[in-house]
Amino acid sequence: MTSMAFNMDYTALLPEIVLLAAAVLGLLGGSFLPRNRQILTRWFSLGALALSAAAGVRGLNGSGPMPEVIFSATYALDIPTAVVRVAAPLATFVVILIGRQEFIGSSRESETYALLLLATLGTVVIGGTTDLLVLVAGYLLASIPLYALIGLSRTGPAAEATLKTYLIGALFGVLLMAGVTVLTGLAGSSSYAGMREALSTAPVAAVAGGAVAVLIGLTFKAGSVPGHFWIPDASQASGIAVAAFLTTVPKIGALIALGRLVEVLPGTVNISLLVALLAVAGMTVGNLAALTQTNVRRLLGWSTVSQVGYLLMPLAVLNTSDNAQGALLAYIVLYALTNLALFAVAACFPGRENLGDWAGVARAHPWITGALIVSALSLVGTPPTAVFIGKVIIFTVTWDGGMAWLVVAAAANSVLSLFYYLRLFRPTFRSPPPGTLPTDDETPEAPWTVKAVGVALGAAVLAGAPLVAGLWLAATT
């Protein structure tokens, strides 16, 4: 604990305050605006997200040799918090951009933006908190808006996906709170400060039970095995932009929260082995399930399940490798960028639900197809894309951390994933059979702004690789 442990500086929470204020004001403003002027809440939300991310940038320079904590050591102002403060709002910014067709003119437009802002705020709180009770509050704040967002489509599958997400979220939320209760009781405090020392003398079985409950509870937010069951259904049934949000933004905060928890758990519990096993399970289950999918969004949903497996690798060696935290943060950013690029491409053709519907896209839309190819190969880990650099980093860190077997398992899963990522863009080079759907004249196309976002994100997937590689080398040498 630092001298700033009891700092009550509210200005330090400016990024979070902006998100909260924007959600409330946007909801209230939308209630009084006529239907044809609801778009004002869109621009207001975009501005608030940009302002929140800009306010969070100041923490990227670090906070000195010791991280600063505020509000009785319940919230950290460190590099991981700065990353989630910047990455989560920017990702939501992109989601709103690619959701132009989906959101503008809808009967719940202002409410949608308010829900996105609140879920983003919950994600930021989860990533920045250093207190178990605040973690529970952030979990609820990040989860409850998701239920409404998934159901906005107002279809039978969306209702089913909403119910499934709610039930799984409630189950894992109860598990999380049970674990928080056990760990708080054993440590005598809900704050992470000093928890490692207090838990080291507690009964091992009780500590293990509480730790496992909290970790498994957080897998719901991370979309990781075993809390992953809702992801594919929600991705398929919800709108494309909502699917992009729920497969990207919640993971950012949840994985950073998992990292903070792994750091404070005592050595009497082999939590690293559990995380490693969850990583392998996530990669394998996600990849095997994705192999048989024909719906584009459902395939991408299973893809995100597998990608969380790779994101868990640095956490497995967090206590044995000095560079594990940096590797996790780098991979989170690169994954978010690439996943959003894939969903942006999908948003360009909202009528093309299945892989076979993408026939003829390459000839009619070569730039968008290029973004699709680059993003799909990036998630495989193909040079010189962004996620390739991320995988090199996490594989190196995991190997140096003493888990060579986990690297081998991850490499095997990367090869396996190649088969279904190739299926994403292979149909685009085929000619559609005469007289079959869809064609560009019979299916709706996205505005040029959405297509521009897709192409720009695809270019960023390529441009981000050398940038991150250079930053990583500069930070580790």
N, C-alpha and C positions, 0 to 999 in steps of 0.2 A: 504494500500500500504506500502511495506517495503522499507528499504533503498536500496534494490537491484532492485527496480522497473525499473531503466533505465540501468541495466547491459546489456552490449552488448557482453558477453562472448560466442563466437561461439563454444568453446570446450564443453559448457554445452549441445549443441545440437548434440553431437557425435552420439547417436543412430539414429537420423533422417538423419544425414549427410551420415552415412554408408549405409542406405537404398537407399538414392537418388543416391549416387555414384555407388553403385552396380547395380542399375537398368540401369543407363546410360552406364556404362562400359560393363555390360552383353549384352545389346542390340547392342552396337558397336562391341564387340568381336564376337558375334554370326553372325554378317554380314560378317565377314571375314573368319570364320572357315568353313571348309568343312562339309558336312552333317554328315559324320560318326564321327565327333569330336565335335558335338554340345553338347555332354554330359558334356564337360568341363564347359559350362555355368551353368549346373545343380549343379556341385560341388562348383562352385564359388558362386552361389546364396545361397546354404546351408551354406557355410562359412560366408557369409555376414549376413545372418539372425542370426546365432549363435553369431557373433561378436556384432551385434546390441543389441541382448537380454542381452549379458554379460555387455555391456556398460550401459544398463538401470538398471541393478541390483543394482548399487550403490545408487540409490534413494530409495530403499526399506527400508533403515534404518531411513528414515524420514529426514526432513530438519529443525528441530528445532521447537519451539513453533509456529512460523508463517511460512507459505509456502513461498518459494523464488519465485519471478517472474522476468522474464528477458525480454529484448527488449520492453521497455516502457509498462510493465505490460500486455503484450499480450500472454505470455506463462508461465505456472506454472511448477515449479520443486518440486512436492509434491508426496505423496503416490499414488494417482490415476494415475498421469502421469507415475510414475515408473511401476505401474501394467500394464498399456496398452503398455508401452515400452517393457516389458518382455513378456507378454501374446500374443500380436499380432504377433511378429516375430516368437515365438516358435510355435504358431498355424500354421503359414504359413510354417514353417520348416516341420511340420508333414504332411501338405497337399502335399508338394512336394514329401515326402517319399512315401505316399500312391498313388501318381499319377505316379508311375514309368512306368506302362504300357501305361498310358494315354498320358504322355509327351514325353518320350524318343523315338526318331526316328520320331516324328511328323515333318511336314513341318514348323511349327511355334514354335519350341521348345524354342529357346532363347527368342523370343518375349513373350512367355507365362510366363517365369520366370520374365522378366522385368515388365510385367503387374501385376503379383502377388506382386512384390516388391513395385511398385508404389501405388497399392491399400492398401498395408500394411502401407506404409508411410502416406497416407491420413488418415487412421484409427488412427494412433498414433497422428497426428496433431490435429484431431478432439478431441481426449481425453485430450490433453494437453493444448489446447488453452484457454485463458481467454479473448478473444476478438471476437466480433461478425463477423468482417470482415475476420479474419483468419479462423473462423469457416466455413464461406462460401467457402473459398479457399480449406480448408481441405475436405469439403463435395464434391466438384467437383473432387478433386484429388482421393478421395476414390471411387467415383461413375463411372467416365468415363472408367477406366480399366475394370470394371465389365461387361460393355456392350460387350466389345471385348472378354472377357473370356467366357461368355455364348455362344457367336456365334462361338467359335473355333470348335465346333463339326461339323459345316457345314452341318446340316440337316434341314429339313423343320421345325420341332418343335423347334429347337434351334434358327432359324431365327425369328420365331414367338415370342419366349420367349425373345429374344434380343430386338425386337421392343417394346414389352409390357414393359420390364424393362426400356428401354430408355424413353418411353412416360410418365410412372409413375414417373421416376426419374426427368424428366424435369418439370413435373407439381408440384411435391413436392419441387423441388429446387427453382422454382419461388415463391412458397408459403413461403419457408424459407427466401428467400431474401427480400420478401415483409415485413415479420415480423421483419427482421433485420433492414430494413429501418425505420420502425415505432419506434422501441425501441431506435435506435441510435438517431433519431430526438428528441424523448422525453427526453432522458437522456443527450443529448449534447455530447455524447462520445460513441464509440463502445466498450470500455474497461469495463470489469466487475467491476473493482475497482471503487467504489463509485456509481455504477449504481443503487443499491438497494435504496440508499438514494435519488437519483435524481428522480427515478420513483415513489417513495412514494408520491410525491406532484403533479405528473402528472395526467391528467384525467383518471379515472379508466377504462372507456370503451376503450380508446385508448391503454392503457397498456395491458388490457386483450386481445384485438384483436392482438396486436403484439406478445404477449407471446404465445397465442394459435397457431398463424401462424408458429412461430419458432419451437414449440414443435411438431406440426403435421408434419412439414417439416422433422424433424429428425426421425420421425417414419419410413420413407422410409429406412434409413440406419439401423435402429434397426430391421426392419422386423416386426414391430408391427402394429396392427390395428390403423388407417385405411390405412397405407402405406404398407400393406403386400401383395397386390394382385400378385405381381411378383414372390414371393418366391416359391410357389408350382410349377409353370410352369418352372421356371429357374432351380429348383432342379431336375426336371424330365428330361428336355431336354439337360442340359449341362452334361459334363463328371462328374464322381463320385467325383474326387478330386476337381474340380471347385465347385461342389455343396457343398462339405464340407467347402470350403473356404467361399463362399458367405452366408452360414447359420451360420457361426461362427465368423469370424474375424471382419466384419463391425460392428457387435453388440457390441463388446468390447468398441470401441471408441465412438459409438453413445450413449450408455447408460451412460458412464461417462460424456459425453458432456451434456446430459439431466440433470444429477445430478448437474453439475456446474450451469446450467441455473436456475434450481429450487431454488438453494441457494440464487441467487442474485435478484430474483423477489420479489417485496414488498408484505407485508401482505395484502394490499388492494385488491389483486387478489387471490382468493381461488384456486391456481394452484394445490394444493394437491388433491382436489376432482377430478379435471380433470384427473390427473395421475392415481388415483385410479379407475376411471371409464374406462380409457383406459386399465388398467391392467385386470379388469374383462372381458372386451370385448375381449381382446386378448386371455385369457385363454379359454373362452367359444367358440369363433369362431374357434380357432385352434383345440380344442379337438373335437367339433362336426364334423368339416370337415374331420378330420383324421379318424373318425370312419368308413367312407365308402370307404376309399382308398384301392386299391389293388396293386398299384405300390409302391415298397419299397421306392424309393427316393421321390416320391410325398408325401407319408405318413410322411417321415422324415421332409419334407419341412413344412407341416402343424404342425408337432410337434414343430419345432422351433418357429413358430408363437405363439403357446400356451406358450412355455417356456419364451418368452419375457414378457408375462403377469406377471409371477412370479418375473422376474427381475425388473419390474416396482414397485413392492410393497415397497421396501425400499425407493424409490424416493418419494412415497406418504407421508412418515413420516420423510423426510429428515430434516425438520425444527423443528420436535418435539421429535426426538430421537437422542441421542448422538452416538449411535452405528449403525445408518442407513447406513452411508457411508461404514463402514467396512463390513457390511452384504452384500451390493451390490457388493463390490469388491470380496468377498469370493465366492458369488454365480456365478459371471461372470466366474471366473477361473474354478470352479467345473463344470459348464455347458459346457464350451468350451472343457474341457477334455472329458466329457462323450459324447458330440455330435460328436467329432472327432473319438472317439472309435467306435461309431455306423457306421459312414461312412467308417472307416477303415475296418470293417467287410464286409460292402457292396462291398468295393474295392477288397476283396479277391475273389469274385465271380461276375465279371462284366457281365456275361451272364445271371444271374438270376435277371430279371427285376421285376417280380411280386412275391407276397407272396407265391403263390402256387409252384413257382420254387424252393423254399428252401427245398422242401421235400427231406429227406435223408441226409441232411447236418450234422445233429447231430451225426449220426453213422460214417460218413466218416471223419468229422473234429470236434472232441469233444472239443478241446481247443478253436477253433474259435467260436463255438457255446456257450461255456461258457462265452466268452467275450461279445457275443451278448446278452445273458440273463442278465448278470451283468449290462451292460450299459442300456438296456431297463428298467430294474427294478429300476435303479438309477434315471432315469428321472421321474419315478412315484413317487419316494421318499421312497423307501423300504430300511430299515436298513439291513446291515450296510454299505451302499454304499455312495459315495461322495455327490450326490445331496440330499440324505436324510439329511445329516448334514447341507447342504445349506438351505434346506427348514425349518429345525428346527430353524436355525438362523434367516431367514427372517420372519418367522411366529412370532417368539418371539419379534423381533424388531417392527414389524407392530402392534402387539397387544399392546405392551408397548407404542407405539406412538399414541394410541387412535383410531385405526381403526380395531376394533374387527370384524366388519361385513366383511371387506376385507379378513381377515384370514379365516372366515367361507366359503366365496365364493371360496377361493383358495383351501381349503381342499376338498370341494365338487368337484371341477374340477380335483383335484388329483385322486379322486376315479374314476371319469369318464374316465380319461386318461388310467387307468389300462386296460380297455377293448381293446384298440387298441395297446397298447404296448405288451400285451400278444399275439396279433395276429402276432407280428413280429417274435417271436421264436417258436410259437406253431407248425407251419408247418414243422419245421426242424426235428421233431420227427416222422413224418409220412414217410411211404415208398412210393416212387414215383410209379405211375401206370406203369406196364410193357409197354415198347415201347414208352414212352412219354419223351419229353424234359423237362428240361435239365438233362443231366448226366455229370459226370466229364470228360467222354471221348469225349463229343460232344460240350462242352462249354469251353471257355478259362479260365484258372486258373491264379491267380496272382503269381508272384515270391514269394519265401519263405520270402524275406525281408518284403514284404507287409503284409504277414500273421503274421510275427513276430511283426510288429508294432501294428497290431490289437490285438494280445494277450497281448502285453506289456501295451497297453492303457487300456485294460480291467482289467488287474491286478492293474494298477494305480488308476482306479476308486474305487477299494476296498481299496487299501493302503492309498489313499488320505483322506478317511473318518476320521480315528483316528488322522491323522496328523493335519488336519484343525480343528477338534474339540479341540485338545490340544492347538493349537495356538489361537483359539478364546477364550477359557477359560482363557488363560494366559493374553490376551489383555484386557479382560473385568473384571477381578477380581483384 
